[in-house]
Amino acid sequence: MTGFQVPRRWDPFREIQREVGRLFETLEPLQNWRLHRQFPAINLYDAGDRFILTAELPGMASEDVDVSLTGETLTLRGERKRPEGVSEESYRRQERLFGKWSRTIPLPERVDGSKVAAEFARGVLTVNLPKAEEARPRHIKVTSGS
């Protein structure tokens, strides 16, 4: 048995956010535009005692990336700079996005902000988000009564 888990408090704003996200996913003509404009591409997964977020940031350096945590929301910000000496007019095809960007990711549970760590290697940002103690499942021992 994994222990007793207290259900999270119902948050109507989180539910609205989920439903709006689902609505946009069903609008196929807007789907391509949304995916094209989201930068960077991310993965967020549960690793038991923590969440791990990875973000693809090819061509960027660690000093061009800012990571902040507010409550249950992680924000990534940065700027992908244009190559020096290449003017806007000289492009004949441009598929890579340049300029400032920001991405806000709602986290599924509370994390321990004092233990969050971020690492940048080979164009991939990895953020380790340890779960807050109250969000971790606890095993409760059952004793027999007399």
C-alpha positions as YAML, in Angstrom:
chain: A
units: angstrom
residues:
- id: 1
  name: MET
  ca: [0.00, 0.00, 0.00]
- id: 2
  name: THR
  ca: [1.37, 3.42, -0.92]
- id: 3
  name: GLY
  ca: [-0.07, 5.29, 2.04]
- id: 4
  name: PHE
  ca: [-2.86, 7.76, 2.49]
- id: 5
  name: GLN
  ca: [-2.88, 10.76, 0.20]
- id: 6
  name: VAL
  ca: [-4.91, 13.83, 0.97]
- id: 7
  name: PRO
  ca: [-6.57, 15.12, -2.18]
- id: 8
  name: ARG
  ca: [-5.38, 18.51, -3.34]
- id: 9
  name: ARG
  ca: [-7.60, 21.48, -2.74]
- id: 10
  name: TRP
  ca: [-9.92, 22.16, -5.67]
- id: 11
  name: ASP
  ca: [-8.75, 25.17, -7.63]
- id: 12
  name: PRO
  ca: [-11.33, 26.55, -10.08]
- id: 13
  name: PHE
  ca: [-8.72, 28.62, -11.93]
- id: 14
  name: ARG
  ca: [-6.58, 25.55, -12.59]
- id: 15
  name: GLU
  ca: [-9.64, 23.75, -13.95]
- id: 16
  name: ILE
  ca: [-10.45, 26.69, -16.24]
- id: 17
  name: GLN
  ca: [-6.84, 26.74, -17.45]
- id: 18
  name: ARG
  ca: [-6.98, 23.01, -18.24]
- id: 19
  name: GLU
  ca: [-10.28, 23.35, -20.10]
- id: 20
  name: VAL
  ca: [-9.07, 26.31, -22.16]
- id: 21
  name: GLY
  ca: [-5.94, 24.31, -23.04]
- id: 22
  name: ARG
  ca: [-8.10, 21.40, -24.17]
- id: 23
  name: LEU
  ca: [-10.23, 23.77, -26.25]
- id: 24
  name: PHE
  ca: [-7.18, 25.13, -28.08]
- id: 25
  name: GLU
  ca: [-5.92, 21.60, -28.72]
- id: 26
  name: THR
  ca: [-9.14, 20.83, -30.60]
- id: 27
  name: LEU
  ca: [-8.85, 23.84, -32.90]
- id: 28
  name: GLU
  ca: [-6.67, 22.28, -35.58]
- id: 29
  name: PRO
  ca: [-6.09, 25.45, -37.69]
- id: 30
  name: LEU
  ca: [-4.68, 27.22, -34.62]
- id: 31
  name: GLN
  ca: [-2.69, 24.17, -33.48]
- id: 32
  name: ASN
  ca: [0.15, 24.71, -35.94]
- id: 33
  name: TRP
  ca: [0.42, 28.39, -35.07]
- id: 34
  name: ARG
  ca: [0.48, 27.67, -31.33]
- id: 35
  name: LEU
  ca: [3.18, 25.02, -31.66]
- id: 36
  name: HIS
  ca: [5.26, 27.24, -33.92]
- id: 37
  name: ARG
  ca: [5.16, 30.13, -31.45]
- id: 38
  name: GLN
  ca: [5.91, 28.16, -28.28]
- id: 39
  name: PHE
  ca: [9.57, 28.30, -27.46]
- id: 40
  name: PRO
  ca: [11.24, 26.35, -26.02]
- id: 41
  name: ALA
  ca: [9.85, 22.84, -26.37]
- id: 42
  name: ILE
  ca: [9.66, 21.25, -22.92]
- id: 43
  name: ASN
  ca: [9.08, 17.92, -21.18]
- id: 44
  name: LEU
  ca: [7.94, 17.72, -17.56]
- id: 45
  name: TYR
  ca: [7.79, 14.40, -15.78]
- id: 46
  name: ASP
  ca: [7.32, 12.98, -12.29]
- id: 47
  name: ALA
  ca: [10.40, 11.20, -10.92]
- id: 48
  name: GLY
  ca: [8.86, 10.15, -7.59]
- id: 49
  name: ASP
  ca: [10.25, 12.63, -5.08]
- id: 50
  name: ARG
  ca: [10.71, 15.39, -7.66]
- id: 51
  name: PHE
  ca: [9.64, 16.71, -11.04]
- id: 52
  name: ILE
  ca: [12.16, 17.10, -13.83]
- id: 53
  name: LEU
  ca: [11.70, 19.65, -16.57]
- id: 54
  name: THR
  ca: [13.83, 19.67, -19.69]
- id: 55
  name: ALA
  ca: [13.77, 22.46, -22.26]
- id: 56
  name: GLU
  ca: [15.41, 22.49, -25.67]
- id: 57
  name: LEU
  ca: [17.43, 25.68, -26.18]
- id: 58
  name: PRO
  ca: [19.71, 25.08, -29.17]
- id: 59
  name: GLY
  ca: [22.18, 27.82, -29.93]
- id: 60
  name: MET
  ca: [21.75, 29.53, -26.56]
- id: 61
  name: ALA
  ca: [24.14, 29.92, -23.65]
- id: 62
  name: SER
  ca: [23.34, 29.50, -19.96]
- id: 63
  name: GLU
  ca: [23.73, 33.25, -19.35]
- id: 64
  name: ASP
  ca: [20.92, 33.91, -21.88]
- id: 65
  name: VAL
  ca: [18.40, 31.91, -19.79]
- id: 66
  name: ASP
  ca: [16.53, 32.96, -16.62]
- id: 67
  name: VAL
  ca: [14.58, 30.49, -14.46]
- id: 68
  name: SER
  ca: [12.21, 31.61, -11.68]
- id: 69
  name: LEU
  ca: [9.71, 29.88, -9.42]
- id: 70
  name: THR
  ca: [6.62, 31.49, -7.92]
- id: 71
  name: GLY
  ca: [4.32, 29.20, -5.95]
- id: 72
  name: GLU
  ca: [3.34, 26.39, -8.33]
- id: 73
  name: THR
  ca: [4.49, 28.21, -11.47]
- id: 74
  name: LEU
  ca: [7.87, 27.92, -13.18]
- id: 75
  name: THR
  ca: [8.87, 30.67, -15.60]
- id: 76
  name: LEU
  ca: [11.59, 30.39, -18.20]
- id: 77
  name: ARG
  ca: [12.82, 33.54, -19.96]
- id: 78
  name: GLY
  ca: [15.56, 34.21, -22.40]
- id: 79
  name: GLU
  ca: [16.69, 35.74, -25.61]
- id: 80
  name: ARG
  ca: [17.87, 34.00, -28.72]
- id: 81
  name: LYS
  ca: [20.17, 36.49, -30.42]
- id: 82
  name: ARG
  ca: [20.55, 36.90, -34.14]
- id: 83
  name: PRO
  ca: [23.94, 36.05, -35.60]
- id: 84
  name: GLU
  ca: [26.11, 39.16, -35.80]
- id: 85
  name: GLY
  ca: [26.54, 40.65, -39.24]
- id: 86
  name: VAL
  ca: [23.36, 39.15, -40.71]
- id: 87
  name: SER
  ca: [20.67, 41.74, -41.47]
- id: 88
  name: GLU
  ca: [16.94, 41.03, -41.46]
- id: 89
  name: GLU
  ca: [16.72, 41.88, -45.17]
- id: 90
  name: SER
  ca: [19.32, 39.30, -46.16]
- id: 91
  name: TYR
  ca: [17.22, 36.32, -45.03]
- id: 92
  name: ARG
  ca: [15.61, 34.29, -47.82]
- id: 93
  name: ARG
  ca: [14.19, 31.71, -45.43]
- id: 94
  name: GLN
  ca: [13.90, 32.04, -41.67]
- id: 95
  name: GLU
  ca: [12.45, 29.20, -39.58]
- id: 96
  name: ARG
  ca: [14.38, 29.67, -36.34]
- id: 97
  name: LEU
  ca: [12.86, 32.20, -33.97]
- id: 98
  name: PHE
  ca: [14.97, 35.04, -32.64]
- id: 99
  name: GLY
  ca: [14.32, 37.57, -29.92]
- id: 100
  name: LYS
  ca: [13.05, 37.55, -26.36]
- id: 101
  name: TRP
  ca: [10.77, 34.75, -25.20]
- id: 102
  name: SER
  ca: [9.03, 33.68, -22.03]
- id: 103
  name: ARG
  ca: [7.35, 30.43, -21.08]
- id: 104
  name: THR
  ca: [5.25, 29.92, -17.93]
- id: 105
  name: ILE
  ca: [4.60, 26.35, -16.84]
- id: 106
  name: PRO
  ca: [2.07, 25.49, -14.11]
- id: 107
  name: LEU
  ca: [3.47, 22.69, -11.95]
- id: 108
  name: PRO
  ca: [1.22, 19.77, -10.92]
- id: 109
  name: GLU
  ca: [2.13, 20.08, -7.21]
- id: 110
  name: ARG
  ca: [4.03, 22.31, -4.83]
- id: 111
  name: VAL
  ca: [7.80, 22.07, -4.91]
- id: 112
  name: ASP
  ca: [10.50, 22.94, -2.38]
- id: 113
  name: GLY
  ca: [11.79, 26.19, -3.87]
- id: 114
  name: SER
  ca: [14.95, 26.19, -1.72]
- id: 115
  name: LYS
  ca: [16.14, 22.95, -3.38]
- id: 116
  name: VAL
  ca: [15.36, 23.71, -7.03]
- id: 117
  name: ALA
  ca: [18.43, 23.37, -9.26]
- id: 118
  name: ALA
  ca: [18.97, 24.08, -12.97]
- id: 119
  name: GLU
  ca: [21.71, 22.82, -15.28]
- id: 120
  name: PHE
  ca: [22.42, 23.72, -18.89]
- id: 121
  name: ALA
  ca: [24.36, 21.31, -21.14]
- id: 122
  name: ARG
  ca: [24.42, 20.66, -24.90]
- id: 123
  name: GLY
  ca: [21.57, 23.04, -25.57]
- id: 124
  name: VAL
  ca: [19.23, 21.42, -23.03]
- id: 125
  name: LEU
  ca: [18.14, 23.07, -19.79]
- id: 126
  name: THR
  ca: [17.33, 20.58, -17.01]
- id: 127
  name: VAL
  ca: [15.47, 21.83, -13.93]
- id: 128
  name: ASN
  ca: [15.16, 19.54, -10.89]
- id: 129
  name: LEU
  ca: [12.09, 20.44, -8.83]
- id: 130
  name: PRO
  ca: [11.99, 18.50, -5.53]
- id: 131
  name: LYS
  ca: [8.45, 18.03, -4.28]
- id: 132
  name: ALA
  ca: [7.52, 19.89, -1.10]
- id: 133
  name: GLU
  ca: [7.37, 17.64, 1.96]
- id: 134
  name: GLU
  ca: [3.58, 18.01, 2.25]
- id: 135
  name: ALA
  ca: [3.16, 16.93, -1.40]
- id: 136
  name: ARG
  ca: [5.08, 13.68, -0.97]
- id: 137
  name: PRO
  ca: [3.16, 10.50, -0.19]
- id: 138
  name: ARG
  ca: [3.71, 9.24, 3.37]
- id: 139
  name: HIS
  ca: [3.43, 5.72, 4.60]
- id: 140
  name: ILE
  ca: [1.33, 5.40, 7.74]
- id: 141
  name: LYS
  ca: [1.85, 2.34, 9.86]
- id: 142
  name: VAL
  ca: [-1.31, 0.62, 11.01]
- id: 143
  name: THR
  ca: [-1.16, -0.94, 14.47]
- id: 144
  name: SER
  ca: [-3.53, -3.45, 15.92]
- id: 145
  name: GLY
  ca: [-5.76, -2.35, 18.78]
- id: 146
  name: SER
  ca: [-6.06, -4.31, 21.99]
...
